[in-house]
Amino acid sequence: MTPEAALKTLGRHRRREGQLALTGMELKQQGIESVSRHPWVHRARNEAVWICRERGEVTTDDLHDVMDTPPHDNCFGAVFHDSRFKWTGERVRSTRPEAHGREIRVWRLATQMGEKAT
């Protein structure tokens, strides 16, 4: 399935007879997987790598500053689902007004944290 086709089918979760409805976490994972190969996500990952090399860390706020609007909201969630990135364990408050001060994760390259990227 092409990334564009995956974006079109995102959100069409039908419950088959005898099948349990998907949980929120399963829907989240399904949404991230459906956009993870989209060209926008690929470009955002490259930008995130560059930002990490320049500043030592990156957040989604940093990506909002340098990227165009994603084709789907799940794209930002998909960026850091990549073995090159490792969560530092830190959270900061988003500075974007539309994020209403929610906490966001701080990421580094896995190689900056002494791990190998696979």
PENOR-V715994 format. One record per backbone hydrogen bond with DSSP energy under -0.5 kcal/mol. CO is the residue of the C=O (numbers start at 1). NH is the residue of the N-H. E is the energy in kcal/mol with one decimal. If there is no record, write none. Layout:
co=<CO;CO>
nh=<NH;NH>
e=<E;E>
This chain:
co=<2;3;4;5;6;9;11;12;14;16;23;24;25;26;27;28;29;30;31;32;32;35;38;38;39;40;41;42;43;44;45;46;47;48;49;50;51;51;52;58;59;60;61;62;63;63;72;73;73;74;75;76;78;80;82;84;86;90;92;96;96;97;99;102;104;106;107;108;109;109;110;110;111>
nh=<6;7;8;9;10;12;13;14;16;19;27;28;29;30;31;32;33;34;35;35;36;38;41;42;43;44;45;46;47;48;49;50;51;52;53;54;55;56;56;107;63;64;65;66;66;67;75;76;77;78;79;80;81;82;85;110;108;106;104;99;101;100;102;94;92;88;58;86;112;113;113;115;114>
e=<-2.3;-2.1;-1.8;-1.8;-1.1;-2.2;-1.3;-0.9;-0.7;-2.5;-2.4;-2.2;-2.6;-2.5;-2.3;-2.4;-2.7;-1.8;-0.9;-0.8;-1.1;-2.2;-0.5;-1.9;-2.4;-2.5;-2.5;-1.9;-2.2;-2.6;-2.4;-2.1;-2.7;-2.4;-2.2;-2.0;-3.3;-0.6;-2.0;-2.9;-1.3;-2.4;-1.4;-0.8;-0.6;-2.4;-1.8;-0.8;-0.6;-1.5;-1.2;-0.6;-1.4;-1.7;-2.0;-2.9;-2.3;-1.9;-3.2;-1.9;-0.6;-1.6;-1.7;-2.9;-2.5;-2.6;-2.2;-2.9;-1.2;-0.7;-0.9;-2.7;-0.9>
